[in-house]
Amino acid sequence: MSNLVLYSIPAFIVLVVLEVAWARKHPDVRGYGAKDTAASLSLGLINVGISAGAKLLSIPIFAFVYEHRVLDIVGALGAWSWLVLLFAEDLCYYWFHRLHHEVRVLWAAHVNHHSSQHYNLSTALRQPLLTPFTGPLFWAPLALVGFPPWMILTAQAASLLYQFWLHTEAIDRLGPLEWIMNTPSHHRVHHGKNVAYLDKNHAGVFIVWDRLFGTFAREDEKVVYGLTKDIETFHPLRIGFHEVAAIGRDVARAPTIGAKLGYLFAPPGWSHDGSTQTATQMQRALRR
């Protein structure tokens, strides 16, 4: 984790306190729950330690790829390369995020960020415990085209900081900004378990990727937060690894090799006997 994020932790705490005060004056929002918030903060702290250790994996990967780069964008563009990196990093983030929703074994690494039935700034701190290990390859192409590891890590940290303020119900739609930037309205959709909202709005900073690749949804109906099958626990490790355990159970009882592979690599909700549905299947049924 970049020092940018560590230095921002005091600001995170202050903003959470302010949002708690705001939520108390707005009974129409769910606000904060003590156990839920404690779980989110615990997962955030665990993630800080895991991310620091995972840099021992990601930095050598980026460094190796950078040594074998095929382009030298920084050398060619100088300071303008930061502008290119802003968009390039966000595109990498989009595909990282989207595939962590569409491939079940990757979803198992990401799912705990969606496990809260509340939506507030503490939810932003409910960081996954396994994506520090599943993520680096998605950003390796940046090194391949000539961005050094320190620039990649800085851009990742800036993206993470940007996404913090998206996790709130205190900010309504933001007019023309909604067409280009990811906003709290767009990200509320992403955290919804409404069928129409499943696997939508994967953007980090720029919502243009979702509009371009067909995964955009506007916030229309009231968002219901959480998972399609919510977990009733506030234990950080159970939150962090419950889907890994579920995959293990499904793979163990799958009747064929193909079914076992399906429970690993097909979208979440896939089943060999059709007893459960994926997000795409549910959305098709909704449109009928």
C-alpha positions, 0 to 999 in steps of 0.5 A: 500500500502506498504511503498516500493511503496510509497518510490519508487514514486520519482523514478517513476517520474524520469523514466517517465521524461526519457521515455518522452525524449526517446519517443520524439526521436522515432516518431514511438511510440505513446509516451505520451499524456498530458490528457492521462498522467494526467488521469493515474497519477490522478487514481494512486493518487486516488488508493494510498488513496483507497489502504490505506483504503482497508488495513483495510479490507485485513489485518484483513482477512489475520490475521484471516486466518493466525490464522487458518492456516493449515501449518507453512511454515515460521516456517518450512523453515525459510528464504527459505520461502521467495523464496517459497513466491516469486512464491506462491504470483505470482501464486495468482496474476496470478489467481487474474489477469486472473479472473479479465479478465474473469468474467465481474463483476471483469473486471469492477474493473480492466478495467480502467488499460487497458483503455489508448490507449497509452503505457508508464510508466504512464500507470503503474500508472493507477491503478484500483480503485476497485481491492483493495476490490476485490483482498484480497481473492485471496491472503488469501491462502498464510495466510492459509499455514503459511505466516503472513500478513506482508510478504504477503503485502511485496511480493505484493508490490515487485510484483507491483514494478516489474511490473512498468518497464513492461509498456514501448515500450523502451525495446525490447525482452530480449532473454532467459529471455523471457522464464521465466520472464514477460517482457515488450514484454509480457506485451505489448501483455497483453495491446493489443486489437488485437484479438489474444492478448485478455486475454493473458499474465496475469503474474506478475513476472513469465511468466511460469504461462501463458505458463503452463495454456495456456494463453501465446501469443508471441508479433508478430503483432504490438500491438494496445493498449486500449479496444475493445470498447475504451472510449473517456474520460479522467475524472478519475471517468468515467474511473474508473467506466464506466464498472460498469455503463455499467453492470448496464444498461445491467442487467436492460434491461436483459429479464431473471434472467439467462441473468442478472446473465450472464451480471454479471458473464459471460466473458466480451462481453457475451450477451444473444442474441449473439449480442456481443462476448467474447474474446474466441469467437472472437479468435475462429472466427479468427482461422477459 
